[in-house]
Amino acid sequence: MRNEALIGYLLHQRPYQEKRALYYLFSQQHGVIHGVGKKGAPLFMPLQLFATGKRDLKTFTQIQITSQTTPQTNNEQKEGAPAILSTVPYSNINGQHQYAALYLNEILWRLLPTEDPMPVLWQHYQDSLQQLKQPLDNTELRLCLRQFEQHLFNELGFTLTLTHDNIEDTIEPDCVYRFLPDVGLLPIMQDAIESEHLDSTTGQTILKGIDVIEMAYLGITKATLNNWSKLHRNLIDHLLDYQPLQSRLLWQQQQRYQ
C-alpha cells in the first residue's frame, strides 16, 4: 500500500526508538495491521491515518482522532478535518470499563491474523466500545464481553454446537458433559463426578445437560451468563495456548485492592 487512508482502533503499542512506537492497528479496511508511527496515539478512539509499505511493518503518518467511519482523502481533510491528537481527551472509557476494553484489545491483537479484513468483527468491536462508554452494572459488563467473544469465535471459525454432543447425539437434560475446545461436549458417567466442583478443581468445564439446552435455546442472557462465561474462558485459554492475559491479571489485581 502507498499512502493509503485507513480508519481503525489502536489495539496495542510498544516503544520503537525515541519518538516513535510500534502500533497494532485494527483497521476497518484490512484487519490488523502492524506499523510504526509517532508516539501518542490513544486507545479506544477511532483513528484516521495513512499507511505506506509493502512489507508486514508499515509506516503510519498523520495519525488523527476522527469521528469518520470512512477514510478521508487528502482534499477532504481540508474541510471538517478530524481533531489533532493533542486537542482531544485521551479516552472516555473509564473505571472498570477500561479493563474490559483492554481485554477486548488483547484478545484481538493476540488472536487475529495480520492483514485479514474482518469488517463485520470490526463493527462489533466499535459497537462494544460504545457500550463500554455507558454506565453498566457488572452483569451488563459481562454480557457485553461474552457477546463480543462470540462474534470473535465465529470469525475465527469456532462455532459452538450446543444441541449435540461430540458423536452427534442429542444433548440429554439428565446427562452431564465435559467441554473440550477441539472436540465439543463429551458425556461423562455420573459416577465419575466426585463433586459438584469438578470443573473448578481440574480446570475443566463441566455442564449439566439441562443447562446446555438452556444455553442453546436462550443464547447469552442473564440467566445463562455464568455457564457461557465458563465455556468462553475455556475456549479463550485454549486459543491462547494457556498463556496468561495481562488484562485479566490487571483486572484481578484491581479487584484485590478494592
C-alpha positions, 0 to 999 in steps of 0.5 A: 500500500502507498499512502493509503487512508485507513480508519481503525482502533489502536489495539496495542503499542510498544516503544520503537526508538525515541519518538516513535512506537510500534502500533497494532492497528485494527483497521476497518479496511484490512484487519490488523495491521502492524506499523510504526508511527509517532508516539501518542496515539490513544486507545479506544478512539477511532483513528484516521491515518495513512499507511505506506509499505509493502512489507508486514511493518508499515509506516503510519503518518498523520495519525488523527482522532476522527469521528469518520467511519470512512477514510478521508482523502487528502482534499477532504481533510481540508474541510471538517478535518478530524481533531489533532491528537493533542486537542482531544481527551485521551479516552472516555472509557473509564473505571472498570470499563477500561479493563474490559476494553483492554481485554477486548484489545488483547484478545484481538491483537493476540488472536487475529491474523495480520492483514485479514479484513474482518469488517463485520468483527470490526463493527462489533468491536466499535459497537462494544466500545460504545457500550463500554462508554455507558454506565453498566452494572457488572452483569451488563459488563459481562454480557457485553464481553461474552457477546463480543467473544462470540462474534470473535469465535465465529470469525475465527471459525469456532462455532459452538454446537450446543444441541449435540454432543461430540458423536452427534447425539442429542444433548440429554437434560439428565446427562452431564458433559465435559467441554473440550475446545477441539472436540465439543461436549463429551458425556461423562458417567455420573459416577465419575463426578466426585463433586459438584466442583469438578470443573473448578478443581481440574480446570475443566468445564463441566455442564449439566445437560439441562443447562446446555439446552438452556444455553442453546435455546436462550443464547447469552442472557442473564440467566445463562451468563455464568455457564457461557462465561465458563465455556468462553474462558475455556475456549479463550485459554485454549486459543491462547495456548494457556498463556496468561492475559495481562488484562485479566491479571490487571483486572484481578489485581484491581479487584484485590485492592478494592 
